[in-house]
């Protein structure tokens, strides 16, 4: 919200307070001011002038030589190249010595041999923003109203002697989306009074009800609808003072009728809409929900396809406006408009927001309805706008307001005890001080027994519903800087990270040190994405959002991997083939069709590797990442958490993973080995769909790892006695997993086995179609003495026998 300092001064006497001081007080009071910007971008020495004559330049077809009167004894000769300059015009003239935005200094000059004693300026040359200028002012010089006094500084004429306060409002402070709201806030912070604008309407003898009828069919979505009828208006540009205020607020002037509706919206915070009454069939207004498939052409000349969730204003048959969002082109005010049907209503904010979001159509009107408007200002704003249309457009206002629905609303009554205020704020405020604060806010109140304040909250402050809201108001106006610091009572302990927080922080550090980039993606995703990688969770029913931002972000994610794949595809499409990313985040599951309790939220770690681990150089070839790069990262993580001896890998074929290059990750717990994730290659079909090279993924549940993690450092003495190694190659069925062989060996050999590793797997015709050879290296060692050959031979024989018995293994010779 942009607030003009000069406009604000009409409601609150700000004499003695600079814009910067007002901004400081508002910021300290909880309404943050992003910046204070002067409207004058460096204009000095520019005045109102009158073009007495215009003649063609003798040596230039596109230049004119003008005689200009600027209210002094000397008549100026100015060469001007604007196509729209003409005699009889009042224009802004930069005299010799003037300065313009951008550091331009005006000097005497000769243009094609003709002396020029100044410059006739366009609006852009005066620093006015293009997008806010009326269409007729966007090209050529700025033509001013004819009633201006010559020599008047242009900064005064265009309202440039002003400052704009840019308010950064939180959603609960929608009351400050208006000049009056800002005025009430400034008055409360400074102790000044608010002067409200006057609405003067001289009704004609005709009744508005003879021209207009109103009916509400969607009462839950439209609480109140009111209309006035103004006849005989003359469409013209708005007065300059009105245009200046709109431009200062960031609104482009259009014509006097539309400008008045925008002006009153900015003043009261109540959106209005003006229909060409002669284009509304029978003057009939029916507010209803749209029919599926209905078409409405809005004021931006776009055809909008409507559905039954959208609220529309109709003439009883066809939609003529999107309620609270934008009017329709069929009833637009134009240069030929004579009679006005003026609307002021209170629409349901949720309905307006949903319509605005679905159509991708956001307006100043919808922004205010979404946050809630003051019920008491619906009629006040209507009367204010009707009075201005009579004053500025020559309209005659028909007597009476045609309306339907609930008029106004009862103010909320909230109780708060003085003792509770002081207890919450740590202050010793007296009853008189609190009374003064409520008085400055404009809140009526009564004081009951035990200093309990019964506060009647004005309807303009819809954000105040509880006693803590009133306590916050007291704190704001008393001054946060004045609230004393209070030491914590009782025993206290130093803060620290929880175990899960410490683990996540260490994982991020270790993975980034390993060369991976951390990704942070949306928790919201599309229903199609939740069908990917479902096997980690027992329940994979996604949680649908009640009011999603779009269909692509309509459910909570059930896996981290789909977003990582999107990142890889995005990079691949931009010629970056080497992607190594990870994410630590939450996924959400539920086992209910309709949520009656909170969904399950689980922490996950996921990673993706694709492309090359090493780039090609003149002396080395590029090396592509493979399964063991991903598995190696997991083993590093497990070593970091101290659970490396509790992890097993088993061959697996989960959905969307490569069926022959994927392993399930198992963690030993008190309930045996439990699956906590997968590591493997993306299925070739998915790789082809995403146009990716071989891509390797992993995803782990962190909950079990939090419980199993052991941060204790275990020291192991260096071996003092020699080891004895044995290699063995056994032929087994192809279905036998190498992990099962190593597990059986470790169980049989016991403590004397220091390590066992697979160093070769061979398949071929010599072994048979269903057979494979697994070669293993075994290291035996005793910590207290040297093992003899006889002991090693005997133990190794038991290992071989166990493999033969358990797996039908045959020694390969």
C-alpha positions in Angstrom: 0.0 0.0 0.0 1.4 3.4 -1.1 0.4 6.2 1.2 0.7 9.8 0.1 2.0 12.1 2.9 0.0 15.1 1.6 -3.2 13.1 1.1 -2.8 11.6 4.6 -2.4 15.1 6.0 -6.1 15.7 5.0 -7.2 13.3 7.7 -4.6 13.8 10.3 -2.8 17.1 11.0 0.8 16.1 10.4 2.3 19.6 10.8 5.6 19.3 12.6 6.0 15.7 11.6 8.1 14.8 8.6 7.4 11.8 6.4 10.5 10.1 7.8 9.3 10.7 11.4 5.9 9.2 10.5 7.6 6.2 8.9 9.8 5.7 12.0 6.8 5.8 14.4 4.7 3.4 12.2 7.6 0.9 11.9 8.1 1.0 15.7 4.4 0.5 16.1 4.3 -2.7 14.0 3.4 -1.4 10.5 6.7 -1.7 8.6 7.5 1.1 6.2 9.7 -0.3 3.4 10.8 3.1 2.2 9.9 6.7 2.0 10.3 8.1 -1.5 9.9 11.7 -2.7 7.6 12.1 -5.8 10.0 14.8 -7.1 12.8 13.0 -8.9 14.8 16.2 -9.3 12.6 18.8 -10.9 13.3 22.5 -10.3 12.6 25.6 -12.3 9.7 24.1 -14.3 6.5 26.3 -14.4 3.2 26.5 -16.1 3.4 28.3 -19.4 1.0 29.3 -22.2 1.8 28.6 -25.9 0.8 31.9 -27.6 1.8 30.8 -31.1 3.4 27.9 -33.1 5.2 28.2 -36.4 7.1 25.6 -38.4 10.9 25.6 -38.0 12.5 27.1 -41.2 15.0 24.3 -41.5 13.4 21.3 -39.9 10.1 19.6 -40.8 9.5 18.0 -37.4 10.4 21.0 -35.3 8.2 23.9 -34.3 9.1 27.4 -33.0 6.7 28.4 -30.2 6.2 31.7 -28.4 5.5 30.9 -24.7 4.3 33.1 -21.9 5.4 31.9 -18.4 3.9 34.8 -16.4 6.9 37.1 -16.7 7.5 40.2 -18.7 9.7 38.3 -21.2 8.1 36.1 -23.8 10.2 32.9 -24.4 11.0 31.4 -27.8 11.2 27.6 -27.5 11.9 25.1 -30.2 9.8 21.9 -29.7 9.6 18.7 -31.6 6.5 17.2 -30.0 3.8 16.4 -32.5 0.9 17.4 -30.2 2.2 20.9 -29.3 -0.2 23.7 -30.4 -1.1 27.3 -29.7 -3.5 27.9 -26.9 -2.2 25.1 -24.7 -1.1 25.3 -21.1 2.1 23.3 -20.8 5.0 22.7 -18.3 8.0 24.8 -19.3 11.5 24.2 -18.1 13.1 27.7 -18.2 16.8 28.4 -18.6 18.5 27.1 -15.4 15.9 24.5 -14.7 16.8 20.9 -13.8 15.1 17.7 -14.8 15.4 14.1 -13.5 18.5 12.3 -14.6 20.7 15.4 -14.1 19.5 17.3 -17.2 20.2 21.1 -17.0 18.3 23.4 -19.3 20.4 26.0 -21.1 20.0 28.4 -23.9 20.6 26.5 -27.2 20.4 26.8 -30.9 18.5 24.1 -32.8 19.1 24.2 -36.5 20.1 27.9 -36.2 17.0 29.0 -34.2 17.5 30.0 -30.5 15.6 28.1 -27.9 15.1 29.6 -24.4 13.9 26.6 -22.5 12.0 23.3 -23.0 8.4 22.3 -23.2 8.2 19.0 -21.2 6.4 15.7 -21.4 5.2 13.8 -18.4 8.0 11.3 -18.7 10.6 14.1 -18.7 9.2 15.3 -15.4 9.8 11.9 -13.9 6.2 10.6 -13.9 6.1 6.8 -14.4 4.9 5.6 -17.9 2.6 2.9 -16.7 0.6 5.3 -14.5 0.1 8.0 -17.1 -3.3 8.3 -18.9 -3.0 7.1 -22.5 -3.2 10.7 -23.9 -0.2 11.7 -21.7 2.1 8.9 -22.7 3.2 10.5 -26.0 4.2 14.0 -26.7 4.2 17.0 -24.3 2.0 17.2 -21.2 -1.1 19.4 -21.8 -2.3 21.0 -18.6 -5.8 22.3 -17.6 -6.5 25.8 -18.9 -7.5 27.3 -15.6 -3.9 27.2 -14.1 -2.1 30.4 -13.3 0.9 31.1 -15.4 4.2 30.7 -13.6 2.9 28.2 -11.0 5.7 25.7 -10.2 4.9 22.4 -11.9 5.8 20.5 -8.7 2.8 22.2 -7.0 0.5 21.5 -10.0 1.4 17.8 -10.3 1.6 17.2 -6.5 5.3 16.4 -6.7 6.0 18.2 -3.4 5.0 15.0 -1.7 6.5 11.8 -0.3 5.2 8.2 -0.6 5.3 5.8 2.3 5.4 2.2 1.1 3.6 0.1 3.7 4.6 -3.6 4.0 1.5 -5.0 5.6 1.0 -8.3 7.3 -2.2 -10.2 6.2 -4.0 -9.4 9.5 -3.7 -5.6 9.0 -6.0 -5.2 6.1 -7.5 -2.1 7.8 -4.4 -0.2 6.6 -5.2 -1.0 2.9 -6.9 2.4 2.9 -6.0 6.0 3.6 -8.4 6.2 6.5 -6.9 3.0 8.0 -3.5 4.5 7.7 -4.9 7.7 9.3 -6.3 5.9 12.3 -3.0 4.2 12.8 -1.0 7.4 12.6 -3.5 9.1 14.9 -3.2 6.3 17.5 0.6 6.5 17.4 0.8 10.3 17.7 -2.2 11.0 19.8 -3.8 13.1 17.1 -7.5 13.2 15.9 -8.8 11.8 12.7 -10.9 14.0 10.4 -13.3 11.9 8.3 -14.3 13.0 4.7 -17.7 14.4 4.2 -20.2 12.8 1.8 -22.6 15.4 0.4 -25.4 14.0 -1.7 -28.3 16.1 -3.0 -30.9 13.5 -4.0 -33.3 14.1 -6.9 -37.0 13.5 -6.6 -36.6 10.3 -8.6 -36.2 7.0 -6.7 -33.3 4.7 -7.3 -35.6 1.7 -6.9 -37.4 2.8 -10.1 -34.2 2.1 -12.1 -32.5 -0.6 -10.1 -33.4 -3.9 -8.4 -31.1 -6.2 -6.4 -31.4 -9.8 -5.5 -28.9 -12.2 -3.8 -29.1 -15.9 -4.6 -25.7 -16.9 -3.1 -26.2 -15.5 0.4 -23.2 -17.3 1.9 -20.8 -15.8 -0.7 -22.4 -12.3 -0.8 -23.3 -10.9 2.6 -24.5 -7.4 1.5 -25.0 -5.8 -1.9 -26.0 -2.1 -2.3 -26.4 0.1 -5.4 -27.1 3.7 -6.3 -28.3 5.2 -9.5 -26.6 8.4 -10.9 -28.0 9.9 -14.1 -26.7 12.4 -16.6 -23.0 12.1 -16.0 -20.4 13.6 -18.4 -17.4 11.4 -19.0 -14.2 13.4 -19.0 -10.7 13.3 -17.6 -10.6 13.7 -13.8 -9.4 16.9 -12.2 -5.7 17.2 -11.8 -5.7 16.9 -8.0 -7.6 13.5 -8.3 -5.2 12.2 -10.9 -2.2 13.2 -8.8 -3.5 11.3 -5.8 -4.2 8.2 -7.9 -0.7 8.3 -9.5 0.9 8.7 -6.0 -0.9 5.6 -4.9 0.2 3.6 -8.0 -3.1 3.7 -9.9 -3.4 4.9 -13.5 -6.1 7.5 -14.1 -8.7 6.5 -16.8 -11.8 8.9 -16.6 -13.7 10.7 -13.9 -16.1 7.9 -13.1 -13.6 5.1 -13.0 -11.2 7.3 -11.1 -13.8 8.1 -8.5 -14.4 4.4 -7.8 -10.6 3.9 -7.4 -10.2 7.0 -5.3 -12.9 6.0 -2.9 -11.5 2.4 -2.7 -8.1 3.8 -1.8 -9.7 6.2 0.7 -12.1 3.8 2.5 -10.6 0.4 1.6 -14.0 -0.6 0.1 -13.9 -1.7 -3.6 -16.6 -0.2 -5.8 -17.7 -0.8 -9.4 -19.5 1.4 -11.8 -21.7 -0.1 -14.5 -23.1 1.7 -17.5 -26.7 1.5 -16.3 -28.1 1.5 -19.9 -26.2 -1.6 -20.6 -27.6 -3.5 -17.6 -30.8 -5.1 -18.9 -33.7 -3.6 -17.0 -31.4 -2.3 -14.3 -31.6 -5.8 -12.7 -28.8 -7.1 -10.5 -28.8 -10.7 -9.5 -25.8 -12.1 -7.5 -25.4 -15.8 -8.0 -22.8 -18.6 -8.5 -21.7 -19.0 -12.1 -22.8 -21.9 -14.2 -20.1 -24.4 -15.4 -18.9 -23.3 -18.8 -20.3 -19.7 -18.7 -18.1 -17.2 -20.6 -17.5 -13.6 -19.4 -15.3 -11.1 -21.3 -13.6 -9.0 -18.6 -12.4 -5.4 -18.7 -9.0 -6.6 -19.9 -10.6 -7.9 -23.1 -9.9 -11.5 -22.0 -12.6 -14.2 -22.3 -12.9 -16.1 -19.0 -14.4 -19.5 -18.7 -16.3 -19.8 -15.4 -17.3 -22.6 -13.1 -19.8 -23.1 -10.3 -17.3 -22.1 -7.6 -17.2 -18.5 -8.9 -19.5 -15.7 -7.7 -20.8 -13.4 -10.5 -22.9 -10.3 -10.9 -25.6 -10.8 -13.5 -28.4 -8.9 -15.1 -30.7 -11.8 -14.3 -29.5 -13.8 -17.3 -25.9 -13.1 -18.3 -22.8 -12.4 -16.1 -21.7 -8.8 -16.3 -18.9 -8.9 -13.6 -16.8 -11.2 -11.6 -17.8 -10.4 -8.0 -14.9 -8.6 -6.2 -12.4 -9.3 -9.0 -13.2 -7.4 -12.2 -16.1 -6.0 -14.2 -17.3 -7.2 -17.6 -16.7 -5.5 -20.9 -20.4 -5.7 -21.8 -21.3 -3.0 -19.2 -18.1 -1.0 -19.2 -18.2 2.7 -18.6 -17.2 4.4 -21.9 -17.2 7.9 -23.4 -20.8 7.4 -24.4 -22.0 6.5 -20.9 -24.7 8.8 -19.5 -26.2 6.8 -16.5 -24.3 5.0 -13.8 -25.3 2.0 -11.7 -22.8 2.1 -8.8 -22.1 -1.0 -6.8 -20.8 -1.4 -3.2 -20.9 -4.9 -1.7 -19.4 -7.3 0.8 -18.3 -10.5 -0.8 -16.8 -13.6 0.9 -13.0 -13.3 0.9 -12.4 -17.0 0.3 -14.7 -17.1 -2.7 -13.0 -14.0 -4.3 -9.5 -15.5 -3.6 -10.4 -18.8 -5.2 -11.8 -17.1 -8.3 -8.8 -14.8 -8.6 -6.4 -17.7 -8.3 -8.2 -20.0 -10.7 -8.4 -17.3 -13.4 -4.9 -15.9 -12.7 -6.6 -12.5 -12.3 -5.5 -10.4 -9.3 -6.7 -6.9 -8.8 -6.7 -4.1 -6.2 -10.3 -5.0 -5.5 -9.7 -8.8 -5.0 -6.7 -8.1 -2.7 -9.0 -6.2 -0.4 -11.9 -8.6 -0.4 -9.5 -11.5 0.2 -8.3 -10.0 3.5 -11.7 -8.7 4.5 -13.4 -5.3 4.2 -15.2 -3.2 6.9 -18.9 -4.0 6.9 -19.6 -0.5 8.1 -18.0 1.2 5.1 -20.1 -0.5 2.4 -22.7 2.3 2.5 -20.3 5.1 3.5 -18.1 4.4 0.5 -21.1 4.2 -1.8 -22.4 7.6 -0.7 -18.9 9.1 -0.9 -18.5 8.0 -4.5 -22.0 9.1 -5.5 -21.4 12.5 -4.1 -18.1 12.9 -6.0 -19.8 11.8 -9.2 -22.4 14.5 -8.7 -19.6 17.0 -8.0 -17.0 16.0 -10.6 -19.1 14.5 -13.4 -22.3 16.5 -13.2 -24.4 13.5 -12.2 -27.8 13.6 -10.5 -28.1 11.1 -7.7 -31.5 9.3 -7.5 -32.9 9.1 -4.0 -32.3 6.0 -1.9 -30.0 3.0 -1.9 -31.2 -0.3 -3.4 -29.8 -3.1 -1.3 -30.1 -6.7 -0.1 -28.4 -8.8 2.6 -27.2 -7.9 6.0 -26.4 -4.2 6.5 -23.4 -3.6 8.7 -22.2 -5.8 11.6 -22.1 -5.7 15.4 -18.7 -4.7 16.8 -16.9 -7.5 18.7 -16.7 -7.1 22.4 -13.4 -8.4 23.9 -12.5 -8.5 27.6 -9.0 -8.2 29.1 -7.9 -7.7 32.6 -5.3 -5.0 33.6 -3.5 -7.6 35.6 -3.2 -9.9 32.6 -1.9 -7.0 30.4 0.9 -6.3 32.9 1.7 -10.0 33.5 2.1 -10.7 29.7 4.1 -7.5 29.1 6.1 -7.4 32.3 4.9 -3.9 32.9 3.2 -1.9 35.7 0.8 0.1 33.6 -2.0 1.8 35.4 -5.6 1.7 34.5 -5.4 5.3 33.3 -2.6 4.5 30.9 -4.5 1.6 29.4 -7.6 3.8 29.1 -5.5 6.4 27.3 -4.2 3.8 24.8 -7.7 2.5 24.0 -8.9 6.0 23.6 -6.1 6.8 21.1 -7.1 3.7 19.2 -10.7 4.8 19.0 -11.9 1.8 20.9 -15.0 2.3 23.1 -14.7 0.5 26.5 -16.1 0.0 29.9 -14.2 -0.9 33.0 -15.8 -3.7 35.1 -14.8 -4.9 38.5 -11.2 -5.9 39.1 -10.0 -3.6 36.4 -11.4 -5.8 33.6 -11.8 -3.8 30.3 -14.8 -4.6 28.2 -13.6 -3.3 24.8 -16.0 -2.7 21.8 -13.7 -3.2 18.8 -14.6 -1.2 15.7 -15.5 -3.3 12.7 -12.6 -1.8 10.8 -10.3 -3.8 13.0 -11.4 -7.4 12.2 -8.0 -8.7 13.3 -8.8 -8.2 17.0 -10.9 -11.1 18.4 -9.1 -12.2 21.6 -7.7 -10.6 24.7 -4.1 -11.2 23.5 -4.9 -9.1 20.5 -5.8 -6.2 22.8 -2.6 -6.8 24.8 -0.6 -6.5 21.5 -2.3 -3.2 20.8 -1.3 -1.9 24.3 2.3 -3.1 23.7 2.4 -1.3 20.3 1.2 2.0 21.5 3.0 1.9 24.8 6.2 1.3 22.8 8.1 -1.9 22.5 11.2 0.0 23.5 9.5 0.9 26.8 8.7 -2.7 27.8 11.3 -3.7 30.4 13.5 -6.7 30.1 12.6 -9.5 32.6 15.2 -12.1 33.6 14.1 -15.8 33.3 13.1 -17.1 36.7 14.1 -20.5 38.0 16.7 -23.0 36.8 17.6 -22.8 33.2 19.7 -25.0 30.9 21.8 -23.9 28.0 20.3 -24.4 24.6 21.6 -27.1 22.3 20.6 -29.0 19.2 18.5 -32.1 19.6 20.0 -35.4 18.4 18.0 -35.3 15.1 19.0 -31.7 14.5 22.7 -32.4 15.1 22.5 -35.5 12.8 20.9 -33.5 9.9 23.4 -30.7 10.3 26.3 -33.2 10.2 24.8 -35.0 7.2 24.6 -31.7 5.3 28.2 -30.9 6.1 29.5 -34.3 5.1 27.5 -34.6 1.8 28.5 -31.1 0.7 32.1 -31.8 1.5 31.7 -34.9 -0.7 30.8 -32.6 -3.6 27.0 -32.8 -3.6 24.8 -29.7 -3.8 21.9 -29.4 -1.4 18.4 -28.9 -2.9 15.4 -27.4 -1.1 12.2 -28.2 -3.0 8.5 -27.7 -2.4 6.7 -29.9 0.0 3.7 -29.5 -2.4 3.6 -31.6 -5.5 1.2 -33.0 -8.1 -0.8 -36.2 -7.7 1.1 -37.8 -10.5 4.4 -37.4 -8.6 3.1 -39.3 -5.6 2.8 -42.4 -7.7 6.5 -42.5 -8.1 8.8 -44.4 -5.6 6.0 -45.5 -3.2 7.7 -48.6 -1.8 9.5 -46.9 1.2 6.3 -46.1 3.0 3.8 -48.5 4.4 1.0 -45.9 3.7 1.4 -43.9 0.5 -2.0 -42.2 0.3 -1.1 -38.5 -0.4 -2.6 -35.7 1.7 -4.6 -33.3 -0.6 -4.5 -29.6 0.2 -7.8 -27.9 0.9 -6.8 -24.7 -1.1 -3.9 -25.5 -3.3 -2.0 -22.8 -5.3 -2.3 -24.9 -8.4 -2.9 -28.5 -9.5 0.8 -29.0 -9.8 1.1 -28.2 -6.0 -2.1 -29.8 -4.8 -0.8 -32.6 -2.5 1.9 -33.1 0.0 4.9 -35.1 -1.3 5.4 -38.8 -0.4 9.0 -39.0 -1.6 11.9 -36.6 -2.1 13.1 -38.3 -5.3 10.6 -36.8 -7.9 11.8 -33.3 -7.1 15.5 -34.4 -7.5 14.6 -35.9 -10.8 13.0 -32.6 -11.9 16.3 -30.8 -10.9 18.3 -33.3 -13.0 16.1 -32.9 -16.0 16.1 -29.1 -15.7 19.9 -29.2 -15.7 20.1 -31.7 -18.5 17.9 -29.5 -20.7 20.4 -26.7 -20.1 23.5 -28.7 -21.2 24.6 -29.5 -17.6 24.8 -33.3 -17.6 26.7 -33.8 -14.4 24.4 -33.4 -11.4 25.0 -34.5 -7.9 22.3 -33.3 -5.4 20.8 -34.3 -2.1 17.9 -33.2 0.0 17.0 -33.6 3.6 13.3 -33.0 4.2 9.9 -34.2 5.3 7.4 -36.4 3.5 3.8 -36.9 4.5 1.6 -40.0 4.5 -1.9 -40.8 5.7 -3.9 -44.0 5.9 -7.3 -42.2 5.8 -9.5 -41.3 2.9 -10.8 -38.2 4.8 -8.3 -36.7 7.3 -9.5 -36.8 10.9 -6.0 -36.6 12.4 -2.7 -35.1 11.4 -0.8 -37.0 8.7 2.4 -38.9 9.4 5.5 -36.6 8.8 8.8 -38.4 8.3 12.3 -37.1 7.8 14.1 -38.5 4.7 17.5 -38.2 3.1 17.6 -38.6 -0.7 20.3 -38.2 -3.2 20.8 -38.3 -7.0 24.0 -38.8 -9.1 24.2 -38.6 -12.9 26.8 -37.8 -15.5 30.5 -38.1 -14.8 32.4 -38.4 -11.6 35.5 -37.1 -13.4 35.7 -34.9 -16.5 37.9 -35.9 -19.4 41.4 -34.4 -19.7 44.1 -34.7 -22.2 45.6 -37.7 -20.3 42.5 -39.3 -18.8 39.1 -40.3 -20.0 35.8 -39.2 -18.3 34.4 -41.7 -15.8 30.6 -42.1 -15.4 29.1 -42.4 -11.9 27.9 -45.9 -11.1 26.0 -47.8 -8.4 29.0 -47.9 -6.1 29.3 -44.2 -6.0 25.9 -44.0 -4.5 26.5 -46.9 -2.2 29.8 -45.4 -1.1 28.0 -42.3 0.0 25.7 -44.3 2.1 28.5 -46.2 3.7 30.2 -43.0 4.5 26.9 -41.8 6.2 26.6 -45.0 8.1 30.2 -44.7 9.3 29.5 -41.2 10.4 26.5 -42.3 12.4 28.3 -45.3 13.9 25.9 -47.9 12.4 28.1 -49.4 9.7 28.1 -52.8 11.4 24.3 -52.8 11.6 23.6 -52.4 7.9 22.9 -55.0 5.3 22.1 -54.8 1.6 19.7 -57.1 -0.3 18.9 -57.2 -3.9 15.5 -55.5 -4.6 13.3 -54.4 -7.5 11.1 -51.5 -6.2 8.9 -49.5 -8.6 10.7 -47.2 -10.9 14.2 -48.5 -10.0 16.3 -50.7 -12.3 15.4 -54.3 -11.4 19.0 -55.6 -11.5 20.9 -52.7 -10.1 19.1 -51.9 -6.9 19.5 -52.9 -3.3 17.3 -52.5 -0.2 19.1 -51.0 2.8 18.4 -52.9 6.0 19.1 -51.7 9.6 19.5 -54.1 12.5 17.1 -53.0 15.3 15.7 -54.7 18.4 13.0 -56.2 16.1 15.5 -57.7 13.6 16.6 -56.2 10.3 14.2 -53.5 9.0 14.2 -51.8 5.6 15.1 -48.1 5.8 15.6 -47.3 2.2 16.8 -48.2 -1.3 19.9 -47.4 -3.4 20.1 -48.1 -7.1 19.7 -47.0 -10.7 16.7 -45.3 -12.0 14.6 -47.5 -14.3 15.6 -47.2 -18.0 12.1 -46.2 -19.0 12.1 -43.3 -16.5 15.6 -42.3 -17.7 14.3 -42.3 -21.3 11.2 -40.3 -20.4 13.3 -37.7 -18.7 16.1 -37.8 -21.3 18.7 -38.6 -18.6 21.9 -40.6 -18.7 22.3 -43.4 -16.2 21.1 -42.0 -13.0 21.6 -43.4 -9.5 19.4 -42.7 -6.5 19.1 -43.3 -2.8 16.5 -42.5 -0.2 16.6 -43.3 3.5 14.2 -43.0 6.4 16.0 -41.0 9.0 13.8 -41.8 12.0 15.3 -45.2 12.6 18.8 -43.8 12.1 18.2 -41.2 14.7 17.5 -43.9 17.3 20.4 -46.2 16.2 23.1 -43.5 15.8 26.0 -43.8 18.1 28.3 -40.8 18.4 30.7 -42.5 20.8 34.2 -43.0 19.4 35.4 -46.6 19.8 39.1 -47.1 19.8 40.6 -50.3 18.6 44.1 -51.3 19.1 46.4 -51.9 16.1 47.0 -55.6 15.4 50.2 -57.0 17.0 50.0 -60.4 15.4 50.1 -61.4 11.7 47.0 -62.2 9.7 46.4 -65.3 7.5 44.6 -64.9 4.3 42.6 -67.4 2.2 40.9 -66.9 -1.1 38.0 -69.0 -2.2 35.8 -69.3 -5.3 32.5 -71.1 -5.1 30.0 -71.9 -7.8 26.4 -71.3 -6.7 23.0 -70.7 -8.2 22.6 -67.2 -9.8 19.8 -66.5 -7.3 22.2 -66.7 -4.4 23.2 -63.3 -3.1 26.8 -62.5 -2.4 25.7 -60.8 0.9 24.1 -64.1 2.0 27.5 -65.9 1.4 29.5 -63.3 3.4 26.9 -63.4 6.2 27.2 -67.2 6.5 31.0 -67.0 6.5 31.0 -64.4 9.2 28.7 -66.4 11.4 30.7 -69.6 10.9 34.2 -68.2 11.4 33.2 -66.0 14.4 35.7 -63.7 16.1 38.7 -65.1 14.2 37.4 -63.7 10.9 38.7 -60.1 10.5 37.2 -59.4 7.2 35.5 -61.0 4.1 35.2 -59.3 0.8 33.9 -60.3 -2.7 36.5 -59.5 -5.3 35.1 -61.2 -8.4 31.9 -62.6 -9.8 32.0 -64.6 -13.0 29.3 -66.1 -15.2 29.8 -68.0 -18.5 28.9 -71.0 -20.6 31.4 -73.2 -18.8 29.5 -72.8 -15.5 26.0 -73.2 -16.9 23.2 -70.8 -17.6 21.9 -70.7 -14.0 25.3 -70.7 -12.2 27.8 -68.1 -11.2 31.2 -68.1 -9.5 31.7 -65.8 -6.5 35.3 -65.2 -5.4 35.9 -64.1 -1.8 38.9 -63.0 0.2 39.0 -64.0 3.8 41.4 -62.6 6.5 41.8 -64.5 9.8 43.6 -63.0 12.8 43.7 -63.6 16.6 44.2 -60.5 18.7 46.3 -62.2 21.4 48.5 -64.7 19.4 49.6 -65.9 16.1 47.3 -68.4 14.4 48.8 -71.6 13.2 48.3 -73.0 9.7 46.5 -76.0 11.2 44.0 -73.7 13.0 43.4 -71.6 9.9 43.0 -74.7 7.7 40.5 -76.3 10.1 38.4 -73.1 10.4 38.5 -72.5 6.7 37.3 -76.0 6.1 34.3 -75.4 8.3 33.5 -72.3 6.3 33.6 -74.2 3.0 31.5 -77.0 4.5 28.9 -74.5 5.7 28.7 -72.9 2.2 28.3 -76.3 0.6 25.5 -77.3 3.1 23.6 -74.0 3.1 23.9 -73.0 -0.6 24.9 -76.1 -2.5 28.2 -74.4 -3.2 31.0 -76.1 -5.1 34.6 -75.1 -4.9 35.8 -73.9 -8.3 39.2 -75.2 -9.2 
